[in-house]
Amino acid sequence: MTEKLKKAAVIGSGVMGHGITQLLATSGLEVAMVDISDELLQKAMEKIKWSLGKFVEKRRIRQEDAEAALARIKTTTSYEEAAKDVDIAIEAVPENLELKKKVFAKLDSAAPPHAILASNTSTLSISEMGNATNRPDKVAGMHFFNPPQLMALVEVIKGEKTSQETINMLVELAKKLGKTPVVVKKDVRGFIVNRVLGAVFNEAFWAFHRGEATKEGIDASVKYGGGFPMGWFELADFVGLDIAYEVGKILYEAYGERFKPCAEVIEPLVKAGKLGQKTGVGFYDWTKGRPRIPFNLMEEYDVERSWAVAINEAAWLIHEDAATPVDIDTGMKLGTYWPSGPCEYADRAGIDAVLNKLKELYAKYNMELYKPCPLLEDYVGKGRLGKKTGRGFY
Ligand SMILES: NC(=O)c1ccc[n+]([C@@H]2O[C@H](COP(=O)([O-])OP(=O)(O)OC[C@H]3O[C@@H](n4cnc5c(N)ncnc54)[C@H](O)[C@@H]3O)[C@@H](O)[C@H]2O)c1
């Protein structure tokens, strides 16, 4: 099916755009990369050359294949030139809905009628981007993770009017690029990974704010006790506190009190320009490298609380028919390197135990974040408790 996809355009040549261009070209597509100046495009080409060089050095691709990939990339500041004969365009301009809508309208008039138009947005509405075109059935989300050359996951997102054929095509394309696609069946904010992560961040920020644990203590418990690759504060710094803050606001607007952000913890840092690793300081000081998270604090925080809110959010995604347990678990494992997906974790721990944990937290704090999703109540009511009863999420 993806044999039909021979020519592509990538709009935006920044952090994500140049990586996506490289991926497409390495997989044999002709790619036109677009940005607002030739200077930016040149910089992006340098980055692609550097990255392809690394792949050759590590013997992941051959020199001649790297050269052939480079030869398949052209750059332009003209949408018309880039999109005139494409089969697919992927948009990776800054995370701003108005800007993205303009880009989609321009692509719609420049690209042939059969072309698929995809957005790499982290969380904005695919349906709204689709409605800015005359082909909303051919508009979908294709959310790569940073760096796209290396991260295995792609979330493929269905907008309200996206056709199943478009979704199938993007799923096949993701596989052709060597990625594992997960499908987000509804245009829900945060999709899978950022939504589950948002819940876990909020729980950690609130626990810290209430003075129940230090940020080092939470991170030590999550890393050394829970087996996660990074603690939540460390990860937020790594992602960028401005991005975590913006995503947090979008989730709050979309889901209300369940995603009430702990503004007191993150807002002062964002306002002070302390955005995490990229600015040298955030929750931690990164100027001398990765922060040291002390091992001896790993009893400070109960990591089951992180799991409980993650599983609850996974349950909401399933309850809304936005994603399947397999896709949620795959998303969290490949998108953020979690040691286990929330659904499989719940099945092992017992869904009754998870529900009890949520009820206990809800009674203690009276916050919607902890209010159990009806799906969990339903499963427990039916004796669907996980592995021990033979049926749970799986
Ligand atoms: N950085 C990440 O970790 C990450 C991960 C997944 C998804 N995303 C999403 O990918 C998108 C791009 O993010 P990024 O980090 O690559 O941003 P970036 O700022 O690095 O790159 C954006 C590029 O778009 C260009 N641009 C701006 N207006 C344009 C226009 N009208 N036409 C063409 N090009 C234009 C900019 O000059 C810039 O080069 C965003 O929607 C973001 O949410 C980012």
The ligand as an SDF file (V2000), in Angstrom:
LIG
                    3D

 44 48  0  0  0  0  0  0  0  0999 V2000
   10.5890   18.7380   19.9720 N   0  0  0  0  0  0  0  0  0  0  0  0
    9.9570   17.6620   20.3920 C   0  0  0  0  0  0  0  0  0  0  0  0
   10.4080   16.9600   21.3030 O   0  0  0  0  0  0  0  0  0  0  0  0
    8.6760   17.2490   19.7340 C   0  0  0  0  0  0  0  0  0  0  0  0
    8.2770   15.9040   19.8190 C   0  0  0  0  0  0  0  0  0  0  0  0
    7.1100   15.5050   19.1510 C   0  0  0  0  0  0  0  0  0  0  0  0
    6.3620   16.4370   18.4640 C   0  0  0  0  0  0  0  0  0  0  0  0
    6.7670   17.7480   18.4270 N   0  0  0  0  0  0  0  0  0  0  0  0
    5.9290   18.6870   17.6490 C   0  0  0  0  0  0  0  0  0  0  0  0
    6.5600   18.8980   16.4070 O   0  0  0  0  0  0  0  0  0  0  0  0
    6.2880   20.2290   15.9540 C   0  0  0  0  0  0  0  0  0  0  0  0
    7.5810   20.9400   15.6740 C   0  0  0  0  0  0  0  0  0  0  0  0
    8.3480   20.9820   16.8530 O   0  0  0  0  0  0  0  0  0  0  0  0
    9.9240   21.2370   16.8280 P   0  0  0  0  0  0  0  0  0  0  0  0
   10.4160   20.9130   18.1930 O   0  0  0  0  0  0  0  0  0  0  0  0
   10.5140   20.5600   15.6500 O   0  0  0  0  0  0  0  0  0  0  0  0
    9.9610   22.8190   16.6130 O   0  0  0  0  0  0  0  0  0  0  0  0
   11.1470   23.7350   16.0590 P   0  0  0  0  0  0  0  0  0  0  0  0
   10.8990   25.0890   16.5580 O   0  0  0  0  0  0  0  0  0  0  0  0
   12.4720   23.0830   16.3190 O   0  0  0  0  0  0  0  0  0  0  0  0
   10.9240   23.7170   14.4610 O   0  0  0  0  0  0  0  0  0  0  0  0
    9.8670   24.3470   13.8190 C   0  0  0  0  0  0  0  0  0  0  0  0
   10.3490   24.8100   12.4620 C   0  0  0  0  0  0  0  0  0  0  0  0
    9.2290   25.2910   11.7210 O   0  0  0  0  0  0  0  0  0  0  0  0
    9.6530   26.4330   11.0130 C   0  0  0  0  0  0  0  0  0  0  0  0
    8.4940   27.2430   10.6530 N   0  0  0  0  0  0  0  0  0  0  0  0
    7.8440   28.1720   11.3850 C   0  0  0  0  0  0  0  0  0  0  0  0
    6.8050   28.6750   10.6750 N   0  0  0  0  0  0  0  0  0  0  0  0
    6.8030   28.0370    9.4940 C   0  0  0  0  0  0  0  0  0  0  0  0
    5.9800   28.1330    8.3340 C   0  0  0  0  0  0  0  0  0  0  0  0
    4.9480   28.9410    8.3020 N   0  0  0  0  0  0  0  0  0  0  0  0
    6.2710   27.3280    7.2830 N   0  0  0  0  0  0  0  0  0  0  0  0
    7.3280   26.4820    7.3020 C   0  0  0  0  0  0  0  0  0  0  0  0
    8.1300   26.3580    8.3790 N   0  0  0  0  0  0  0  0  0  0  0  0
    7.8730   27.1230    9.4540 C   0  0  0  0  0  0  0  0  0  0  0  0
   10.6160   27.1260   11.9570 C   0  0  0  0  0  0  0  0  0  0  0  0
   11.4420   28.0490   11.2640 O   0  0  0  0  0  0  0  0  0  0  0  0
   11.3690   25.9360   12.5290 C   0  0  0  0  0  0  0  0  0  0  0  0
   12.5080   25.6030   11.7740 O   0  0  0  0  0  0  0  0  0  0  0  0
    5.4150   20.8670   17.0380 C   0  0  0  0  0  0  0  0  0  0  0  0
    4.0690   20.7150   16.7060 O   0  0  0  0  0  0  0  0  0  0  0  0
    5.7570   20.0450   18.2690 C   0  0  0  0  0  0  0  0  0  0  0  0
    4.7140   20.0440   19.2150 O   0  0  0  0  0  0  0  0  0  0  0  0
    7.9150   18.1690   19.0220 C   0  0  0  0  0  0  0  0  0  0  0  0
  1  2  1  0
  2  3  2  0
  2  4  1  0
  4  5  1  0
  4 44  2  0
  5  6  2  0
  6  7  1  0
  7  8  2  0
  8  9  1  0
  8 44  1  0
  9 10  1  0
  9 42  1  0
 10 11  1  0
 11 12  1  0
 11 40  1  0
 12 13  1  0
 13 14  1  0
 14 15  2  0
 14 16  1  0
 14 17  1  0
 17 18  1  0
 18 19  2  0
 18 20  1  0
 18 21  1  0
 21 22  1  0
 22 23  1  0
 23 24  1  0
 23 38  1  0
 24 25  1  0
 25 26  1  0
 25 36  1  0
 26 27  1  0
 26 35  1  0
 27 28  2  0
 28 29  1  0
 29 30  1  0
 29 35  2  0
 30 31  1  0
 30 32  2  0
 32 33  1  0
 33 34  2  0
 34 35  1  0
 36 37  1  0
 36 38  1  0
 38 39  1  0
 40 41  1  0
 40 42  1  0
 42 43  1  0
M  CHG  2   8   1  16  -1
M  END
$$$$
